[in-house]
Amino acid sequence: MSEIALETWGEHEALILKPPRSPLSIPPPRPRTAVLFPRREGFYTELGGFLPEVRLRFETYGRLSRLRDNAVLVFHALTGSAHLAGTYDEATFQSLSPLEKAFGPQGWWDSLVGPGRILDPALYYVISANHLGSCYGSTGPLSLDPRTGRPYAKEFPPLTIRDLARAQARLLDHLGVEKAIVIGGSLGGMVALEFALMYPERVKKLVVLAAPARHGPWARAFNHLSRQAILLDPEYHDGHPAPKGMALARGIAMMSYRAPKGFETRWGQEPEKGETYLDYQGEKFLKRFHAESYLVLSRAMDTHDVGRGRGGVEEALKRLKNLPSLFVGIDTDLLYPAEEVRQVARLSGGRYREIRSPHGHDAFLIETDQVEAILDSFLP
């Protein structure tokens, strides 16, 4: 196991175990925002809500080829952002929102995107967008409702994973991309799986990391406890954007993202430091995420069921039989056990590979050397 070198901002506060194989990096990225569903059209959500306008915050790396056949669309996890790779220059960083600044200047999967890396912008046109409902520049509870001029806040309509996929499909339209390799982990893996089922003609290859076909009772229970930590906090009901209950919500979530062996490795001699670590992560989370977005996106995760309206999970996954697909489980994942991911691969006729790590669910962000080797055997 690689030695832990440092800990950085990013989705799940992932550990950086070692530098990327290539020391070269991409130029400082420039985040952009696109209006994908304008006011003359609007966006009707699957559950009957309506958004007069939808914008997505996104970044791209590399160039779309003349044949438009080199796009890779990457979906982030629950509290991730469009900032997939690279390091912002000072001017760009200072132009960001406070929450984006708190997320940090470095991309959350930086070690996999760059010259000589598995997602090399010289070969691929890599796209990453902030999910609908989030708080990093895409339309979400923080956005102004054009009808009132005030933030949506608690009035933001509930979303489903299919809503998130539909918004990202429109982004491909905006960028002139007809077909892409689709990659996602955790929540992003759920979106990737739904995207492939909704738009099979737009997917060249599918990669799903650490995500199931259905958000079952075990995973939903963790989400429920995290939401209750927020909803039972009087600060939340007083309109505080980061009630202290969010710190507890983050701690509960972190326990599902990690695994006992990883805690033992780090804090076996000083177990109280594991508790301090969770408190520390919770306090950091208050600075970089918004309560309403957490509630909206975690509830969207609970709607995830590829079999809904498709005759059940098994019938739904049969639709992927002719699509090249790769499903990656993690041997110590407590949140979405490897067997759940293995079953998706079996039912869809896809390949299955497994990350071995003491770090649990977060391993798809931590063990980037393993992820790179797995993707290298599957991507063109």
Beta strands, then each sheet from edge to edge (+ up, - down):
strand 1: 6-7
strand 2: 15-16
strand 3: 32-37
strand 4: 43-44
strand 5: 50-51
strand 6: 54-61
strand 7: 71-75
strand 8: 125-129
strand 9: 180-185
strand 10: 203-209
strand 11: 325-330
strand 12: 351-355
sheet 1: 1+ 2-
sheet 2: 3+ 6- 8+ 7+ 9+ 10+ 11+ 12+
sheet 3: 4+ 5-
end
